[in-house]
Amino acid sequence: MGNDLSKLQKNAHSTSSLNSWRSRKSTTASGGSTANVARIPKQKQKPPKKNVPVKNTQSFTEYELRKKKPRNSEWKEEKKSTPLHMPLKAILDGNFKSPVHNRLMAGGMVLDVGTGPALWGMDVAKEYERSHVIGVDINDSFINVGAKIIGRPSNFTFEKVNIFEPMPFPDGYFDLTFSRMMVMSIPRHKWPSVLSELVRVTKPGGFIELVEINFQSFEPGPIHHIISEQTSTAMTKRANLDPDVATTLFHKLSAYSDLLFVNSDHVPLPVGWDGVIGDALVEVVTNFFQSLADLGVMDATGITQAEFPQMVHEATFVEGPLYQTYYNLHWAFAQKSMFCGRIS
Ligand SMILES: C[S@@+](CC[C@H](N)C(=O)[O-])C[C@H]1O[C@@H](n2cnc3c(N)ncnc32)[C@H](O)[C@@H]1O
């Protein structure tokens, strides 16, 4: 009953937001006044800045972004495939949270699961020259993009692996087993078997770490609200994905008796505000929403394919800074017991 009521309220909210967006657009198109949202001076509209604890972002300077930004289409490629590496590294204050720095300095084995263009894997390999990083992915076409951007170090290797099958590594092989941004690739029911494989290949005493974005938007504007709600619904219904998997990482790792000291936390990802990270993320979110157009994400709302790109732009570039929209990035890590597999 309560659910039905909130559904009705949500739909009413969505329909009126959509209609008001359409009427603003048609006024603009017919030479009338500009859309309300765009016309209001940002300074006056902007709500008081919330105390959102974006953790130490000092290492992610504009300089660093520019330095790493190639002047050709490679940057576009990076955006399409793994747009988030640099912003995520900055926002998490490093490539990982697990306390494996000393191990990797001394020389260890690292696994990057669903490596994509392997910017994370190659970055870690460069940082820890005595360690070896193996990036696995079912698709080997992204890897050259990453190599061109960051330069492929000799202590990084790629292996074509389907993570829905047993991985070709012995038990207890890796000091750090890492997986990031797999929410769009692992269906809800496959998470347990994938995680069991990650636990299996991690060394006793080694660490397993997961990093995922929660697809629930916070402080969205009205258009952003429609798009993000529909995206989550489409992920769940059409692709059997779990848009909220990020919020379950702690419980997922805690379910393994072999895993100890489970840690987890989250940090906000600002969409189009709060400086250079927000600027990078607004493009990421825009590209992501645009890429969903073909999935018919908006079918249920009656939004047409022609309207969609404009709505996405308004949701991210206009509403994002205005409402100070953000998503949460969740991470969790745990240590594999030294005594796992022993029979007492
Ligand atoms: C969004 S990308 C994540 C890239 C990388 N982890 C990062 O954070 O930058 C998801 C990756 O998972 C890979 N993937 C999807 N299904 C897979 C499977 N069954 N086995 C291995 N990799 C898979 C995709 O090819 C893609 O490169």
The ligand as an SDF file (V2000), in Angstrom:
LIG
                    3D

 27 29  0  0  0  0  0  0  0  0999 V2000
   33.3520   -0.6690  -16.7190 C   0  0  0  0  0  0  0  0  0  0  0  0
   34.6430   -1.7220  -17.2080 S   0  0  0  0  0  0  0  0  0  0  0  0
   35.6580   -1.6670  -15.7490 C   0  0  0  0  0  0  0  0  0  0  0  0
   37.0800   -1.3260  -16.0900 C   0  0  0  0  0  0  0  0  0  0  0  0
   38.0510   -1.2890  -14.9200 C   0  0  0  0  0  0  0  0  0  0  0  0
   37.7720   -2.2770  -13.9170 N   0  0  0  0  0  0  0  0  0  0  0  0
   38.1350    0.0740  -14.2910 C   0  0  0  0  0  0  0  0  0  0  0  0
   37.7020    0.2660  -13.1590 O   0  0  0  0  0  0  0  0  0  0  0  0
   38.6580    0.9820  -14.9130 O   0  0  0  0  0  0  0  0  0  0  0  0
   33.9760   -3.3530  -17.0690 C   0  0  0  0  0  0  0  0  0  0  0  0
   34.8710   -4.3830  -17.7180 C   0  0  0  0  0  0  0  0  0  0  0  0
   34.3970   -5.6830  -17.3890 O   0  0  0  0  0  0  0  0  0  0  0  0
   34.6470   -6.5150  -18.5050 C   0  0  0  0  0  0  0  0  0  0  0  0
   33.8190   -7.7240  -18.4190 N   0  0  0  0  0  0  0  0  0  0  0  0
   32.4920   -7.8270  -18.6090 C   0  0  0  0  0  0  0  0  0  0  0  0
   32.1040   -9.1030  -18.4650 N   0  0  0  0  0  0  0  0  0  0  0  0
   33.2110   -9.8270  -18.1960 C   0  0  0  0  0  0  0  0  0  0  0  0
   33.4490  -11.2160  -17.9750 C   0  0  0  0  0  0  0  0  0  0  0  0
   32.4650  -12.1000  -17.9990 N   0  0  0  0  0  0  0  0  0  0  0  0
   34.7260  -11.6050  -17.7400 N   0  0  0  0  0  0  0  0  0  0  0  0
   35.7330  -10.7190  -17.7300 C   0  0  0  0  0  0  0  0  0  0  0  0
   35.5610   -9.3990  -17.9290 N   0  0  0  0  0  0  0  0  0  0  0  0
   34.3180   -8.9500  -18.1710 C   0  0  0  0  0  0  0  0  0  0  0  0
   34.3100   -5.6310  -19.6860 C   0  0  0  0  0  0  0  0  0  0  0  0
   34.8640   -6.1330  -20.8870 O   0  0  0  0  0  0  0  0  0  0  0  0
   34.8830   -4.2920  -19.2310 C   0  0  0  0  0  0  0  0  0  0  0  0
   36.1800   -4.1050  -19.7000 O   0  0  0  0  0  0  0  0  0  0  0  0
  1  2  1  0
  2  3  1  0
  2 10  1  0
  3  4  1  0
  4  5  1  0
  5  6  1  0
  5  7  1  0
  7  8  2  0
  7  9  1  0
 10 11  1  0
 11 12  1  0
 11 26  1  0
 12 13  1  0
 13 14  1  0
 13 24  1  0
 14 15  1  0
 14 23  1  0
 15 16  2  0
 16 17  1  0
 17 18  1  0
 17 23  2  0
 18 19  1  0
 18 20  2  0
 20 21  1  0
 21 22  2  0
 22 23  1  0
 24 25  1  0
 24 26  1  0
 26 27  1  0
M  CHG  2   2   1   9  -1
M  END
$$$$
